[in-house]
Amino acid sequence: MQPDLFNKPDGRTSILLPSGFVLDLQAPDAAGLPIDDIALCLASQPRWGGAARPWYSVAEHSVMVSRLVAPELAFAALLHDCEEFLGDWPSPVKVMLGLNYVKGRLQPVKAALRRRFGFDDRHPAIKHADLVSMATELRDLLPPAWIDWGHLPPPHPERIVPVGPERAQALFLQRFEELKHLSTVAGLA
């Protein structure tokens, strides 16, 4: 996107990404946003508000979800949490703030990312895989707790072995390269 030299984005409502890309959250336009920015930010965001041990990132979670769905849904599943480059709030925080409110406020950003990368993650199988991943994370990365997790399906049989931020970023980008042919954007770079 060509910057308007007479109209600078407001630093209070715009996000500066690692490449220098600026995303105006009031009027999000993700055209030209590099996938490397998303990968780095997701690899730097911990799941579970940082409570998972060893440390586990949103990028690792996204790769896992992409492997739990049918091949034709894998690209959308990989990007299902891409707006969380802004921060991964644990679900109970979203519920406390008002889940519909939070989703509504993030919807323009998510829509801009869907257009930029050419995916639609609103498939029930992706949501189910997300919940399987959550159940697996609970089993493998969090302490036992007296909490009712009855809304979750059984965990995946394979155990999670966290890889750390740098490797998570590389795995996310590798998976993106494997799957980008599924994008609805021609010639996605």
Residue pairs with C-beta under 8 A, 6 or more apart in sequence:
1 29
1 31
1 32
3 22
9 22
9 24
10 24
10 26
13 24
13 25
13 26
14 22
14 23
14 24
14 25
14 26
15 22
15 23
15 25
15 86
16 22
17 23
17 33
17 34
17 37
17 41
17 85
18 36
18 37
18 40
18 41
19 34
19 36
19 37
21 32
21 33
21 34
21 37
23 29
23 30
23 33
23 109
23 112
25 108
25 109
27 108
28 108
28 109
28 111
28 112
29 112
30 109
30 112
30 113
30 115
30 116
30 117
31 115
31 116
32 116
33 113
33 116
35 117
35 173
35 176
36 173
37 85
38 79
38 82
38 85
38 113
38 172
39 59
39 169
39 172
39 173
39 176
40 169
41 85
42 57
42 58
42 59
42 62
42 81
42 82
42 84
42 85
42 168
42 169
42 172
43 57
43 58
43 59
43 60
43 165
43 166
43 168
43 169
43 172
44 57
44 165
45 57
45 58
45 59
45 84
45 85
45 87
45 88
46 52
46 55
46 56
46 57
46 58
46 88
47 56
47 57
47 58
47 60
47 61
47 88
47 137
47 141
48 56
48 90
48 137
48 141
48 142
49 88
49 89
49 90
49 93
51 142
52 137
52 141
52 142
52 162
53 141
53 142
54 141
54 162
55 162
55 164
55 165
56 137
56 141
56 160
56 162
57 162
57 165
57 168
58 81
58 84
58 88
59 165
59 168
59 169
59 171
59 172
60 160
60 162
60 163
60 168
60 171
60 172
61 81
61 133
61 137
62 77
62 78
62 79
62 80
62 81
62 82
62 172
63 78
63 168
63 171
63 172
63 175
64 133
64 136
64 156
64 160
65 77
65 78
65 80
65 81
65 126
65 129
65 130
65 133
66 74
66 75
66 77
66 78
66 175
66 179
67 74
68 77
68 129
68 132
68 133
68 156
69 77
69 123
69 125
69 126
69 129
70 125
72 182
73 123
73 125
73 126
74 179
74 182
75 119
75 179
75 180
75 182
75 183
76 119
76 120
76 121
76 123
76 126
76 182
77 121
77 126
77 129
77 130
78 172
78 175
78 176
78 179
79 113
79 117
79 119
79 121
80 121
80 126
80 130
81 88
81 130
82 110
82 113
82 117
83 106
83 109
83 110
83 113
86 106
86 109
89 97
89 102
94 102
94 103
114 120
114 121
116 185
117 183
117 185
117 188
118 183
118 184
118 185
118 188
119 182
119 183
119 184
120 184
128 153
131 151
131 152
131 153
132 152
132 153
132 154
132 155
132 156
133 156
134 152
135 149
135 152
135 153
135 154
135 155
135 156
136 155
136 156
136 158
136 160
137 160
138 149
138 152
138 155
139 155
140 155
140 159
140 160
141 160
141 162
163 171
180 188
